Amino acid sequence: MISRRAVLAASVALGAVTTVLGRAALAKEERILQITSPRENHQPRVG
């Protein structure tokens, strides 16, 4: 039988992993958005 402590530890570990993966995905998305959408300082100079 699985103890409650083991279940708790597993859920905490799973939560930590999903948080880290979620943050990594968000950071990657943010980087892609920065590359694809030109900001004021990224626009090519004209003239």
mmCIF file of the N, C-alpha and C atoms, coordinates in Angstrom:
data_MODEL
# 
_entry.id   MODEL 
# 
loop_
_atom_site.group_PDB 
_atom_site.id 
_atom_site.type_symbol 
_atom_site.label_atom_id 
_atom_site.label_alt_id 
_atom_site.label_comp_id 
_atom_site.label_asym_id 
_atom_site.label_entity_id 
_atom_site.label_seq_id 
_atom_site.pdbx_PDB_ins_code 
_atom_site.Cartn_x 
_atom_site.Cartn_y 
_atom_site.Cartn_z 
_atom_site.occupancy 
_atom_site.B_iso_or_equiv 
_atom_site.pdbx_formal_charge 
_atom_site.auth_seq_id 
_atom_site.auth_comp_id 
_atom_site.auth_asym_id 
_atom_site.auth_atom_id 
_atom_site.pdbx_PDB_model_num 
ATOM 1   N N  . MET A 1 1  ? 0.842  -1.205 0.000   1.00 0.00 ? 1  MET A N  1 
ATOM 2   C CA . MET A 1 1  ? 0.000  0.000  0.000   1.00 0.00 ? 1  MET A CA 1 
ATOM 3   C C  . MET A 1 1  ? 0.875  1.253  0.000   1.00 0.00 ? 1  MET A C  1 
ATOM 4   N N  . ILE A 1 2  ? 0.479  2.235  -0.771  1.00 0.00 ? 2  ILE A N  1 
ATOM 5   C CA . ILE A 1 2  ? 1.241  3.477  -0.864  1.00 0.00 ? 2  ILE A CA 1 
ATOM 6   C C  . ILE A 1 2  ? 0.878  4.373  0.314   1.00 0.00 ? 2  ILE A C  1 
ATOM 7   N N  . SER A 1 3  ? 1.898  4.873  0.983   1.00 0.00 ? 3  SER A N  1 
ATOM 8   C CA . SER A 1 3  ? 1.645  5.744  2.127   1.00 0.00 ? 3  SER A CA 1 
ATOM 9   C C  . SER A 1 3  ? 1.242  7.142  1.673   1.00 0.00 ? 3  SER A C  1 
ATOM 10  N N  . ARG A 1 4  ? 0.572  7.849  2.550   1.00 0.00 ? 4  ARG A N  1 
ATOM 11  C CA . ARG A 1 4  ? 0.139  9.209  2.209   1.00 0.00 ? 4  ARG A CA 1 
ATOM 12  C C  . ARG A 1 4  ? 1.336  10.117 1.978   1.00 0.00 ? 4  ARG A C  1 
ATOM 13  N N  . ARG A 1 5  ? 2.402  9.852  2.724   1.00 0.00 ? 5  ARG A N  1 
ATOM 14  C CA . ARG A 1 5  ? 3.607  10.673 2.584   1.00 0.00 ? 5  ARG A CA 1 
ATOM 15  C C  . ARG A 1 5  ? 4.192  10.525 1.182   1.00 0.00 ? 5  ARG A C  1 
ATOM 16  N N  . ALA A 1 6  ? 4.166  9.296  0.661   1.00 0.00 ? 6  ALA A N  1 
ATOM 17  C CA . ALA A 1 6  ? 4.680  9.047  -0.690  1.00 0.00 ? 6  ALA A CA 1 
ATOM 18  C C  . ALA A 1 6  ? 3.825  9.757  -1.733  1.00 0.00 ? 6  ALA A C  1 
ATOM 19  N N  . VAL A 1 7  ? 2.510  9.720  -1.532  1.00 0.00 ? 7  VAL A N  1 
ATOM 20  C CA . VAL A 1 7  ? 1.598  10.392 -2.461  1.00 0.00 ? 7  VAL A CA 1 
ATOM 21  C C  . VAL A 1 7  ? 1.839  11.893 -2.425  1.00 0.00 ? 7  VAL A C  1 
ATOM 22  N N  . LEU A 1 8  ? 1.998  12.441 -1.229  1.00 0.00 ? 8  LEU A N  1 
ATOM 23  C CA . LEU A 1 8  ? 2.250  13.871 -1.070  1.00 0.00 ? 8  LEU A CA 1 
ATOM 24  C C  . LEU A 1 8  ? 3.562  14.260 -1.742  1.00 0.00 ? 8  LEU A C  1 
ATOM 25  N N  . ALA A 1 9  ? 4.597  13.462 -1.507  1.00 0.00 ? 9  ALA A N  1 
ATOM 26  C CA . ALA A 1 9  ? 5.895  13.746 -2.112  1.00 0.00 ? 9  ALA A CA 1 
ATOM 27  C C  . ALA A 1 9  ? 5.812  13.702 -3.636  1.00 0.00 ? 9  ALA A C  1 
ATOM 28  N N  . ALA A 1 10 ? 5.072  12.725 -4.150  1.00 0.00 ? 10 ALA A N  1 
ATOM 29  C CA . ALA A 1 10 ? 4.929  12.599 -5.599  1.00 0.00 ? 10 ALA A CA 1 
ATOM 30  C C  . ALA A 1 10 ? 4.184  13.794 -6.183  1.00 0.00 ? 10 ALA A C  1 
ATOM 31  N N  . SER A 1 11 ? 3.130  14.238 -5.507  1.00 0.00 ? 11 SER A N  1 
ATOM 32  C CA . SER A 1 11 ? 2.356  15.373 -6.021  1.00 0.00 ? 11 SER A CA 1 
ATOM 33  C C  . SER A 1 11 ? 3.168  16.661 -5.966  1.00 0.00 ? 11 SER A C  1 
ATOM 34  N N  . VAL A 1 12 ? 3.956  16.828 -4.911  1.00 0.00 ? 12 VAL A N  1 
ATOM 35  C CA . VAL A 1 12 ? 4.815  18.010 -4.798  1.00 0.00 ? 12 VAL A CA 1 
ATOM 36  C C  . VAL A 1 12 ? 5.861  18.005 -5.905  1.00 0.00 ? 12 VAL A C  1 
ATOM 37  N N  . ALA A 1 13 ? 6.464  16.840 -6.137  1.00 0.00 ? 13 ALA A N  1 
ATOM 38  C CA . ALA A 1 13 ? 7.471  16.726 -7.194  1.00 0.00 ? 13 ALA A CA 1 
ATOM 39  C C  . ALA A 1 13 ? 6.856  17.007 -8.560  1.00 0.00 ? 13 ALA A C  1 
ATOM 40  N N  . LEU A 1 14 ? 5.673  16.470 -8.794  1.00 0.00 ? 14 LEU A N  1 
ATOM 41  C CA . LEU A 1 14 ? 4.990  16.684 -10.068 1.00 0.00 ? 14 LEU A CA 1 
ATOM 42  C C  . LEU A 1 14 ? 4.661  18.160 -10.255 1.00 0.00 ? 14 LEU A C  1 
ATOM 43  N N  . GLY A 1 15 ? 4.213  18.803 -9.190  1.00 0.00 ? 15 GLY A N  1 
ATOM 44  C CA . GLY A 1 15 ? 3.913  20.232 -9.252  1.00 0.00 ? 15 GLY A CA 1 
ATOM 45  C C  . GLY A 1 15 ? 5.151  21.043 -9.577  1.00 0.00 ? 15 GLY A C  1 
ATOM 46  N N  . ALA A 1 16 ? 6.275  20.689 -8.963  1.00 0.00 ? 16 ALA A N  1 
ATOM 47  C CA . ALA A 1 16 ? 7.522  21.407 -9.218  1.00 0.00 ? 16 ALA A CA 1 
ATOM 48  C C  . ALA A 1 16 ? 7.958  21.238 -10.668 1.00 0.00 ? 16 ALA A C  1 
ATOM 49  N N  . VAL A 1 17 ? 7.848  20.021 -11.175 1.00 0.00 ? 17 VAL A N  1 
ATOM 50  C CA . VAL A 1 17 ? 8.247  19.743 -12.560 1.00 0.00 ? 17 VAL A CA 1 
ATOM 51  C C  . VAL A 1 17 ? 7.374  20.516 -13.541 1.00 0.00 ? 17 VAL A C  1 
ATOM 52  N N  . THR A 1 18 ? 6.058  20.495 -13.315 1.00 0.00 ? 18 THR A N  1 
ATOM 53  C CA . THR A 1 18 ? 5.161  21.203 -14.234 1.00 0.00 ? 18 THR A CA 1 
ATOM 54  C C  . THR A 1 18 ? 5.385  22.706 -14.171 1.00 0.00 ? 18 THR A C  1 
ATOM 55  N N  . THR A 1 19 ? 5.707  23.220 -12.984 1.00 0.00 ? 19 THR A N  1 
ATOM 56  C CA . THR A 1 19 ? 5.991  24.652 -12.844 1.00 0.00 ? 19 THR A CA 1 
ATOM 57  C C  . THR A 1 19 ? 7.232  25.022 -13.642 1.00 0.00 ? 19 THR A C  1 
ATOM 58  N N  . VAL A 1 20 ? 8.278  24.224 -13.491 1.00 0.00 ? 20 VAL A N  1 
ATOM 59  C CA . VAL A 1 20 ? 9.528  24.495 -14.207 1.00 0.00 ? 20 VAL A CA 1 
ATOM 60  C C  . VAL A 1 20 ? 9.313  24.408 -15.716 1.00 0.00 ? 20 VAL A C  1 
ATOM 61  N N  . LEU A 1 21 ? 8.617  23.355 -16.159 1.00 0.00 ? 21 LEU A N  1 
ATOM 62  C CA . LEU A 1 21 ? 8.359  23.193 -17.590 1.00 0.00 ? 21 LEU A CA 1 
ATOM 63  C C  . LEU A 1 21 ? 7.483  24.325 -18.118 1.00 0.00 ? 21 LEU A C  1 
ATOM 64  N N  . GLY A 1 22 ? 6.501  24.724 -17.339 1.00 0.00 ? 22 GLY A N  1 
ATOM 65  C CA . GLY A 1 22 ? 5.627  25.819 -17.740 1.00 0.00 ? 22 GLY A CA 1 
ATOM 66  C C  . GLY A 1 22 ? 6.389  27.115 -17.891 1.00 0.00 ? 22 GLY A C  1 
ATOM 67  N N  . ARG A 1 23 ? 7.275  27.382 -16.939 1.00 0.00 ? 23 ARG A N  1 
ATOM 68  C CA . ARG A 1 23 ? 8.082  28.604 -17.014 1.00 0.00 ? 23 ARG A CA 1 
ATOM 69  C C  . ARG A 1 23 ? 9.013  28.564 -18.211 1.00 0.00 ? 23 ARG A C  1 
ATOM 70  N N  . ALA A 1 24 ? 9.597  27.406 -18.474 1.00 0.00 ? 24 ALA A N  1 
ATOM 71  C CA . ALA A 1 24 ? 10.491 27.269 -19.627 1.00 0.00 ? 24 ALA A CA 1 
ATOM 72  C C  . ALA A 1 24 ? 9.726  27.515 -20.922 1.00 0.00 ? 24 ALA A C  1 
ATOM 73  N N  . ALA A 1 25 ? 8.516  26.972 -21.002 1.00 0.00 ? 25 ALA A N  1 
ATOM 74  C CA . ALA A 1 25 ? 7.695  27.167 -22.200 1.00 0.00 ? 25 ALA A CA 1 
ATOM 75  C C  . ALA A 1 25 ? 7.331  28.636 -22.372 1.00 0.00 ? 25 ALA A C  1 
ATOM 76  N N  . LEU A 1 26 ? 6.982  29.294 -21.271 1.00 0.00 ? 26 LEU A N  1 
ATOM 77  C CA . LEU A 1 26 ? 6.643  30.720 -21.332 1.00 0.00 ? 26 LEU A CA 1 
ATOM 78  C C  . LEU A 1 26 ? 7.846  31.544 -21.765 1.00 0.00 ? 26 LEU A C  1 
ATOM 79  N N  . ALA A 1 27 ? 9.010  31.219 -21.212 1.00 0.00 ? 27 ALA A N  1 
ATOM 80  C CA . ALA A 1 27 ? 10.221 31.960 -21.564 1.00 0.00 ? 27 ALA A CA 1 
ATOM 81  C C  . ALA A 1 27 ? 10.548 31.785 -23.041 1.00 0.00 ? 27 ALA A C  1 
ATOM 82  N N  . LYS A 1 28 ? 10.386 30.566 -23.546 1.00 0.00 ? 28 LYS A N  1 
ATOM 83  C CA . LYS A 1 28 ? 10.660 30.286 -24.955 1.00 0.00 ? 28 LYS A CA 1 
ATOM 84  C C  . LYS A 1 28 ? 9.685  31.065 -25.840 1.00 0.00 ? 28 LYS A C  1 
ATOM 85  N N  . GLU A 1 29 ? 8.408  31.088 -25.437 1.00 0.00 ? 29 GLU A N  1 
ATOM 86  C CA . GLU A 1 29 ? 7.393  31.813 -26.191 1.00 0.00 ? 29 GLU A CA 1 
ATOM 87  C C  . GLU A 1 29 ? 7.717  33.303 -26.216 1.00 0.00 ? 29 GLU A C  1 
ATOM 88  N N  . GLU A 1 30 ? 8.116  33.822 -25.073 1.00 0.00 ? 30 GLU A N  1 
ATOM 89  C CA . GLU A 1 30 ? 8.462  35.240 -24.960 1.00 0.00 ? 30 GLU A CA 1 
ATOM 90  C C  . GLU A 1 30 ? 9.619  35.576 -25.895 1.00 0.00 ? 30 GLU A C  1 
ATOM 91  N N  . ARG A 1 31 ? 10.625 34.682 -25.931 1.00 0.00 ? 31 ARG A N  1 
ATOM 92  C CA . ARG A 1 31 ? 11.792 34.898 -26.790 1.00 0.00 ? 31 ARG A CA 1 
ATOM 93  C C  . ARG A 1 31 ? 11.376 34.906 -28.262 1.00 0.00 ? 31 ARG A C  1 
ATOM 94  N N  . ILE A 1 32 ? 10.504 33.974 -28.623 1.00 0.00 ? 32 ILE A N  1 
ATOM 95  C CA . ILE A 1 32 ? 10.031 33.895 -30.009 1.00 0.00 ? 32 ILE A CA 1 
ATOM 96  C C  . ILE A 1 32 ? 9.265  35.162 -30.368 1.00 0.00 ? 32 ILE A C  1 
ATOM 97  N N  . LEU A 1 33 ? 8.425  35.631 -29.452 1.00 0.00 ? 33 LEU A N  1 
ATOM 98  C CA . LEU A 1 33 ? 7.657  36.854 -29.701 1.00 0.00 ? 33 LEU A CA 1 
ATOM 99  C C  . LEU A 1 33 ? 8.589  38.047 -29.880 1.00 0.00 ? 33 LEU A C  1 
ATOM 100 N N  . GLN A 1 34 ? 9.644  38.111 -29.083 1.00 0.00 ? 34 GLN A N  1 
ATOM 101 C CA . GLN A 1 34 ? 10.602 39.214 -29.191 1.00 0.00 ? 34 GLN A CA 1 
ATOM 102 C C  . GLN A 1 34 ? 11.294 39.194 -30.544 1.00 0.00 ? 34 GLN A C  1 
ATOM 103 N N  . ILE A 1 35 ? 11.582 38.000 -31.042 1.00 0.00 ? 35 ILE A N  1 
ATOM 104 C CA . ILE A 1 35 ? 12.269 37.887 -32.331 1.00 0.00 ? 35 ILE A CA 1 
ATOM 105 C C  . ILE A 1 35 ? 11.318 38.236 -33.477 1.00 0.00 ? 35 ILE A C  1 
ATOM 106 N N  . THR A 1 36 ? 10.085 37.726 -33.414 1.00 0.00 ? 36 THR A N  1 
ATOM 107 C CA . THR A 1 36 ? 9.170  37.889 -34.540 1.00 0.00 ? 36 THR A CA 1 
ATOM 108 C C  . THR A 1 36 ? 8.535  39.271 -34.601 1.00 0.00 ? 36 THR A C  1 
ATOM 109 N N  . SER A 1 37 ? 8.209  39.859 -33.447 1.00 0.00 ? 37 SER A N  1 
ATOM 110 C CA . SER A 1 37 ? 7.573  41.177 -33.465 1.00 0.00 ? 37 SER A CA 1 
ATOM 111 C C  . SER A 1 37 ? 8.621  42.261 -33.254 1.00 0.00 ? 37 SER A C  1 
ATOM 112 N N  . PRO A 1 38 ? 8.802  43.134 -34.227 1.00 0.00 ? 38 PRO A N  1 
ATOM 113 C CA . PRO A 1 38 ? 9.810  44.185 -34.077 1.00 0.00 ? 38 PRO A CA 1 
ATOM 114 C C  . PRO A 1 38 ? 9.385  45.221 -33.047 1.00 0.00 ? 38 PRO A C  1 
ATOM 115 N N  . ARG A 1 39 ? 10.269 45.505 -32.133 1.00 0.00 ? 39 ARG A N  1 
ATOM 116 C CA . ARG A 1 39 ? 10.017 46.558 -31.150 1.00 0.00 ? 39 ARG A CA 1 
ATOM 117 C C  . ARG A 1 39 ? 10.668 47.835 -31.659 1.00 0.00 ? 39 ARG A C  1 
ATOM 118 N N  . GLU A 1 40 ? 10.531 48.912 -30.901 1.00 0.00 ? 40 GLU A N  1 
ATOM 119 C CA . GLU A 1 40 ? 11.091 50.195 -31.340 1.00 0.00 ? 40 GLU A CA 1 
ATOM 120 C C  . GLU A 1 40 ? 12.599 50.103 -31.594 1.00 0.00 ? 40 GLU A C  1 
ATOM 121 N N  . ASN A 1 41 ? 13.303 49.464 -30.681 1.00 0.00 ? 41 ASN A N  1 
ATOM 122 C CA . ASN A 1 41 ? 14.762 49.411 -30.810 1.00 0.00 ? 41 ASN A CA 1 
ATOM 123 C C  . ASN A 1 41 ? 15.235 48.321 -31.772 1.00 0.00 ? 41 ASN A C  1 
ATOM 124 N N  . HIS A 1 42 ? 14.321 47.483 -32.262 1.00 0.00 ? 42 HIS A N  1 
ATOM 125 C CA . HIS A 1 42 ? 14.714 46.420 -33.184 1.00 0.00 ? 42 HIS A CA 1 
ATOM 126 C C  . HIS A 1 42 ? 14.377 46.750 -34.639 1.00 0.00 ? 42 HIS A C  1 
ATOM 127 N N  . GLN A 1 43 ? 13.671 47.854 -34.839 1.00 0.00 ? 43 GLN A N  1 
ATOM 128 C CA . GLN A 1 43 ? 13.272 48.186 -36.202 1.00 0.00 ? 43 GLN A CA 1 
ATOM 129 C C  . GLN A 1 43 ? 14.479 48.651 -37.013 1.00 0.00 ? 43 GLN A C  1 
ATOM 130 N N  . PRO A 1 44 ? 14.541 48.242 -38.272 1.00 0.00 ? 44 PRO A N  1 
ATOM 131 C CA . PRO A 1 44 ? 15.660 48.683 -39.120 1.00 0.00 ? 44 PRO A CA 1 
ATOM 132 C C  . PRO A 1 44 ? 15.575 50.173 -39.396 1.00 0.00 ? 44 PRO A C  1 
ATOM 133 N N  . ARG A 1 45 ? 16.735 50.804 -39.429 1.00 0.00 ? 45 ARG A N  1 
ATOM 134 C CA . ARG A 1 45 ? 16.775 52.242 -39.684 1.00 0.00 ? 45 ARG A CA 1 
ATOM 135 C C  . ARG A 1 45 ? 16.503 52.527 -41.151 1.00 0.00 ? 45 ARG A C  1 
ATOM 136 N N  . VAL A 1 46 ? 15.734 53.558 -41.397 1.00 0.00 ? 46 VAL A N  1 
ATOM 137 C CA . VAL A 1 46 ? 15.410 53.953 -42.767 1.00 0.00 ? 46 VAL A CA 1 
ATOM 138 C C  . VAL A 1 46 ? 16.197 55.211 -43.088 1.00 0.00 ? 46 VAL A C  1 
ATOM 139 N N  . GLY A 1 47 ? 16.880 55.207 -44.252 1.00 0.00 ? 47 GLY A N  1 
ATOM 140 C CA . GLY A 1 47 ? 17.646 56.378 -44.661 1.00 0.00 ? 47 GLY A CA 1 
ATOM 141 C C  . GLY A 1 47 ? 19.018 56.339 -44.090 1.00 0.00 ? 47 GLY A C  1 
# 
